[in-house]
Amino acid sequence: MNTNNAKFLFEGISADVVRYLVERNDMDLQEAISVFHNSETFAQLEDFSTGLYIESPAYVYDLLISELKNGKLVQ
């Protein structure tokens, strides 16, 4: 997969995860963006070598929720 396709998937997943945080966790948009962008989950998603960008947004959201509950990313 080329870098442009990976970036496209990354952006789509990011948008969906932020939307899930707003809808499912009653966060406002700014808080949801901040929570996600400051997470280890986001760092893993942004690192294309992990392959996380090919997973579904729901899977990435579940990882984030697990990280928030456990204080660290648990895969």
C-alpha positions in Angstrom: 0.0 0.0 0.0 1.4 3.4 -0.9 1.8 6.2 1.6 -1.1 8.3 0.2 -3.5 5.4 0.6 -2.2 4.8 4.2 -2.7 8.5 5.0 -6.2 8.4 3.6 -7.1 5.5 5.8 -5.4 7.1 8.8 -7.5 10.3 8.4 -10.7 8.4 8.0 -10.1 6.2 11.1 -9.1 9.3 13.1 -12.3 11.2 12.1 -14.4 8.2 13.0 -12.7 7.6 16.4 -13.2 11.2 17.3 -16.9 11.0 16.3 -17.3 7.9 18.4 -15.8 9.7 21.4 -18.3 12.5 20.9 -21.3 10.3 20.4 -20.6 7.5 22.8 -18.7 9.2 25.6 -20.5 12.6 25.7 -17.3 14.5 25.0 -17.3 17.8 23.1 -15.3 17.9 19.9 -12.2 19.7 21.3 -12.0 17.2 24.2 -12.4 14.2 21.9 -9.7 15.4 19.6 -7.3 16.1 22.5 -8.0 12.7 24.1 -7.4 10.8 20.9 -4.4 12.8 19.7 -2.6 12.5 23.1 -3.1 8.8 23.3 -0.7 5.9 22.7 -3.4 4.5 20.4 -3.1 7.5 18.1 0.7 7.2 18.1 0.4 3.6 17.0 -2.1 4.5 14.3 0.2 7.2 13.1 3.1 4.8 12.9 2.3 3.1 9.6 4.8 0.3 10.4 2.3 -1.1 13.0 -0.4 -1.7 10.3 -3.1 -0.4 12.6 -4.3 1.9 9.9 -5.8 -1.1 8.0 -8.0 -2.0 11.0 -11.6 -0.8 11.4 -12.4 2.4 13.2 -14.4 0.4 15.7 -11.3 -1.7 16.5 -9.1 1.4 17.0 -11.9 3.0 19.1 -12.0 -0.2 21.3 -8.2 0.0 21.7 -8.5 3.6 22.8 -11.2 2.9 25.3 -9.1 0.0 26.7 -6.1 2.4 26.9 -8.2 5.0 28.7 -9.5 2.4 31.2 -6.1 0.7 31.8 -3.9 3.8 31.7 -1.9 2.2 28.9 -2.4 0.5 25.5 -3.1 -3.2 25.9 -3.4 -5.2 22.8 
